Structure formats: structure tokens, C-alpha cells
């Protein structure tokens, strides 16, 4: 009888601990999701409020959408980044000829 009692007791303790652990993780997950949602909406609201104060960006967006090209690149009057070979930091042409030479055995 004593062994049955301890086995039954261990089973109930395991179930209670498991359910408590699951409940804690569900509550923590719910809290984290609420914080993420709230912070995301606050960031969006803040950026929209700041954009509404800047008339230049509003006019620029209106002009882009009226031109039926909302995703077009920089215009002629906007600065374009340099495309000269000296501005490329990741040039590898100098070393490729050494790597492409056949190996001698």
C-alpha cells in the first residue's frame, strides 16, 4: 500500500508541476507578445506623427504617387552614390588572376 501511495503521489506531483510550469510559460509568452505589439504600434504612431509635421516628405510622397511610380529610383536632381572602381571596398579583381592559375603538381 505504501508503494502505491508514493507512486500515485509522485504522479500527482508531476502533473501539478507540469501544469504549473506550462501556465507560467503561457503567461510569460502572453506578456511578451503584448509588449511587442504595444511597442510596435507605438513606434508606428510616433513615426507617422513625426512625418505629419514634415511637409516636404508629405509633398514628396504625394508627387511620387501621382506619377504612378511609387517605387522609382533617385531622380536627376538627387544625389547618386559614386560608382567608380576606387569607391568599391570589396574589389577582388586584383587577386582572382592568382587564384585562377592552374596548379602545378
WODAGI-V169688 format. One line per field, one symbol per residue. ss: DSSP state (A for helix, B for strand, O for the rest). phi: phi as a letter, one per 20 degrees, with the letter a starting at -180 (. if undefined). psi: psi as a letter, one per 40 degrees, with the letter a starting at -180 (. if undefined). Layout:
ss=???
phi=???
psi=???
This chain:
ss=OAAAAAAAAAAAAAAAAAAAAAAAAAAAAAAAAAAAAAAAAAAAAAAAAAAAAOAAAAAAAAAAAAOOOOOOOOOOOOOOOOOOAAAOOOOOAAAAAAAAOOOOO
phi=.fffffffffffffffffffffffffffffffffffffffffffffffffffeeffffffffffffelcfdeffefeefdffcfffeefdfcffdffffeffedd
psi=ddddddddddddddddddddddddddddddddddddddddddddddddddddehddddddddddddefgefiaiideihhiieideehefheddeddddeiiih.
